[in-house]
Amino acid sequence: MKEFAIIGGGIGGCATAALLNVQGHNVVLLEKEPYLGGCASTFSHRTHRYNTGATTISGCHEDGVVKALFDKVGVRPRLIPTDPGIVIIQGRKQIARYSEIEHFLSELQQAHPHPGHSEFWHLVQSICEAFYTMQMPYYSNASVLKKVISLFSFSPLLKKFWPYLHGNARAFIEEFYKDVTPEYRDFLDAQIMIVAQDSSEKVNFFTAALALGYTFKQTHYPLGGMGNVCDTLTSKLKDRRSSCEVNKVERRKDRYLLHTAKEIIEAENIIMGTSHYESKQWFEDKQITSYYKRYEKRNNHQSAFVLYLRLRSHKSFHHHYQLIAKEKLPYTLSKALFVSFSDPADTQMSADGHYSITASIHTDTRFWSALEPFAYKAQKKSLQELLKTWICDTLCIDFDDIVDAFSATPHTFGRYLNRTQLGGNALNTDNLLPFLPSNDTPIAGFYQVGDTAYAAQGWPGVVMGAMNLSRLLNDA
Ligand SMILES: Cc1cc2nc3c(=O)[nH]c(=O)nc-3n(C[C@H](O)[C@H](O)[C@H](O)COP(=O)(O)OP(=O)(O)OC[C@H]3O[C@@H](n4cnc5c(N)ncnc54)[C@H](O)[C@@H]3O)c2cc1C
């Protein structure tokens, strides 16, 4: 019998499996797809490699949580620094998010002149610095008492950042600048959205500052594709199974029985690396199904439409762009499109000298589930063409140089990764900590990691959750 069975090889499942493995636990990692990584995986399509969703890795700087994970596990994924972290294009304006603040400020001053920028962005940077050097709090959901005690670990954070924790970021920004143009607001909102998964109106300024400031720390590009990071992270595992979907989980008195197509795996504990909103289907146990039901109202149905392109071009591009439009496109939730290019020197991703491009925009799962098959196909094609044209026009790419193009809707993500809601829990004021799930639960031997649990999405958020769980298990 296994001590821990981890279901789902996304960032959360991989990070947790790797941590428990180095601590000497008997672990099996089970992934449905033939490759690891989930939203942070890399797949092949007509012999070319594409990143599924995530393309940027942050938190790998000296005091970063992802670097701390790699150090604990003793692995070194192949990463190269990217600076600027993003280049933001808004009409004719182009602003590179350089990690060096004065360099970035000179770009910003040209695009959106304002005397308040230096003070504002130094405040953003100082909040980020203060956060990264703090002892990380922990969060438990095993019982009311444990939850209350764990919430005390947040007191230093509450004390330090109190002025930025109440009220919303939009009000704070407007009060700070006095005169914010709609264009500059869009510039800020687009960056807040990709990290916090909500707009400045719905997040506090502390969260907004962490989202706006992440590019002041070094961000990285994963050589060979994002999926390689999860492969390297779990390379020391003795039992790592891909193409191994768990179809049903039975709960017994002292163990769980995991049904796969080939066998039944027994484990003392299970760690779900799948989404809270789409995991109930594998259980009949009443306590577990009602646990999942409790969190259903947190599902914001937010998701992504992703366009994949293969481009034949000798031009040079930055690794990441954020294109900001004046209006939202139909069937999307945001004015901003995130576009990532493979590095030309990356022989795996840029095979045949062709760029691999992953471009994503926020959408709502319900837009797509409401469509009949014919309308769905037509809408998918239409949005794909709109985004392709937007990218080609903005980055001066010849349409004929696109040698392959295809896309994924929330429905596609559901088919491959068993999840349609993407991006996890927004870091907004509706999702305050005592109401959010943690990585432990009141159910014996039943745990949860990933971006729908503490501490939300992206490499840093999901890794913080995995570290939190490892700490809770060691303290138990
Ligand atoms: C379009 C897009 C772009 C993004 N860009 C970035 C970025 O640039 N940088 C960043 O840091 N973050 C980014 N994110 C966020 C980040 O990718 C996610 O927050 C993170 O990858 C989620 O990890 P997770 O552990 O929650 O698992 P998931 O990625 O959801 O993985 C869950 C895994 O479980 C598997 N699974 C499901 N059901 C079963 C089953 N029954 N049996 C076995 N396995 C199962 C799935 O196949 C999947 O591999 C992006 C997300 C999206 C959608």
PDBQT file of the ligand as one rigid body, heavy atoms in Angstrom, charges set to zero:
ROOT
HETATM    1  C1  LIG A 501      -3.819  29.981 -20.493  1.00  0.00    +0.000 C 
HETATM    2  C2  LIG A 501      -3.086  29.983 -19.197  1.00  0.00    +0.000 A 
HETATM    3  C3  LIG A 501      -1.887  30.692 -19.080  1.00  0.00    +0.000 A 
HETATM    4  C4  LIG A 501      -1.189  30.709 -17.875  1.00  0.00    +0.000 A 
HETATM    5  N1  LIG A 501       0.028  31.344 -17.798  1.00  0.00    +0.000 NA
HETATM    6  C5  LIG A 501       0.769  31.221 -16.688  1.00  0.00    +0.000 A 
HETATM    7  C6  LIG A 501       2.118  31.673 -16.670  1.00  0.00    +0.000 A 
HETATM    8  O1  LIG A 501       2.641  32.174 -17.663  1.00  0.00    +0.000 OA
HETATM    9  N2  LIG A 501       2.835  31.505 -15.515  1.00  0.00    +0.000 N 
HETATM   10  C7  LIG A 501       2.295  30.904 -14.408  1.00  0.00    +0.000 A 
HETATM   11  O2  LIG A 501       2.987  30.775 -13.382  1.00  0.00    +0.000 OA
HETATM   12  N3  LIG A 501       1.024  30.438 -14.413  1.00  0.00    +0.000 NA
HETATM   13  C8  LIG A 501       0.267  30.567 -15.519  1.00  0.00    +0.000 A 
HETATM   14  N4  LIG A 501      -1.002  30.056 -15.554  1.00  0.00    +0.000 N 
HETATM   15  C9  LIG A 501      -1.565  29.441 -14.326  1.00  0.00    +0.000 C 
HETATM   16  C10 LIG A 501      -0.984  28.066 -14.068  1.00  0.00    +0.000 C 
HETATM   17  O3  LIG A 501      -0.761  27.389 -15.264  1.00  0.00    +0.000 OA
HETATM   18  C11 LIG A 501      -1.939  27.250 -13.206  1.00  0.00    +0.000 C 
HETATM   19  O4  LIG A 501      -2.346  28.001 -12.081  1.00  0.00    +0.000 OA
HETATM   20  C12 LIG A 501      -1.284  25.959 -12.722  1.00  0.00    +0.000 C 
HETATM   21  O5  LIG A 501      -0.606  25.320 -13.767  1.00  0.00    +0.000 OA
HETATM   22  C13 LIG A 501      -2.339  25.047 -12.134  1.00  0.00    +0.000 C 
HETATM   23  O6  LIG A 501      -1.711  23.948 -11.570  1.00  0.00    +0.000 OA
HETATM   24  P1  LIG A 501      -2.527  22.843 -10.771  1.00  0.00    +0.000 P 
HETATM   25  O7  LIG A 501      -1.554  22.083  -9.949  1.00  0.00    +0.000 OA
HETATM   26  O8  LIG A 501      -3.688  23.472 -10.086  1.00  0.00    +0.000 OA
HETATM   27  O9  LIG A 501      -3.007  21.779 -11.789  1.00  0.00    +0.000 OA
HETATM   28  P2  LIG A 501      -3.591  21.625 -13.256  1.00  0.00    +0.000 P 
HETATM   29  O10 LIG A 501      -2.707  22.318 -14.189  1.00  0.00    +0.000 OA
HETATM   30  O11 LIG A 501      -5.047  21.832 -13.302  1.00  0.00    +0.000 OA
HETATM   31  O12 LIG A 501      -3.317  20.091 -13.386  1.00  0.00    +0.000 OA
HETATM   32  C14 LIG A 501      -4.191  19.101 -12.927  1.00  0.00    +0.000 C 
HETATM   33  C15 LIG A 501      -3.705  17.781 -13.528  1.00  0.00    +0.000 C 
HETATM   34  O13 LIG A 501      -4.560  16.745 -13.107  1.00  0.00    +0.000 OA
HETATM   35  C16 LIG A 501      -4.722  15.845 -14.195  1.00  0.00    +0.000 C 
HETATM   36  N5  LIG A 501      -5.946  15.072 -13.959  1.00  0.00    +0.000 N 
HETATM   37  C17 LIG A 501      -7.221  15.528 -14.013  1.00  0.00    +0.000 A 
HETATM   38  N6  LIG A 501      -8.060  14.531 -13.725  1.00  0.00    +0.000 NA
HETATM   39  C18 LIG A 501      -7.318  13.438 -13.468  1.00  0.00    +0.000 A 
HETATM   40  C19 LIG A 501      -7.632  12.100 -13.110  1.00  0.00    +0.000 A 
HETATM   41  N7  LIG A 501      -8.892  11.699 -12.942  1.00  0.00    +0.000 N 
HETATM   42  N8  LIG A 501      -6.621  11.215 -12.929  1.00  0.00    +0.000 NA
HETATM   43  C20 LIG A 501      -5.329  11.621 -13.092  1.00  0.00    +0.000 A 
HETATM   44  N9  LIG A 501      -4.987  12.872 -13.433  1.00  0.00    +0.000 NA
HETATM   45  C21 LIG A 501      -5.966  13.776 -13.612  1.00  0.00    +0.000 A 
HETATM   46  C22 LIG A 501      -4.787  16.754 -15.397  1.00  0.00    +0.000 C 
HETATM   47  O14 LIG A 501      -4.532  16.059 -16.596  1.00  0.00    +0.000 OA
HETATM   48  C23 LIG A 501      -3.726  17.784 -15.050  1.00  0.00    +0.000 C 
HETATM   49  O15 LIG A 501      -2.459  17.418 -15.518  1.00  0.00    +0.000 OA
HETATM   50  C24 LIG A 501      -1.716  30.022 -16.755  1.00  0.00    +0.000 A 
HETATM   51  C25 LIG A 501      -2.910  29.302 -16.851  1.00  0.00    +0.000 A 
HETATM   52  C26 LIG A 501      -3.583  29.270 -18.062  1.00  0.00    +0.000 A 
HETATM   53  C27 LIG A 501      -4.847  28.466 -18.161  1.00  0.00    +0.000 C 
ENDROOT
TORSDOF 0
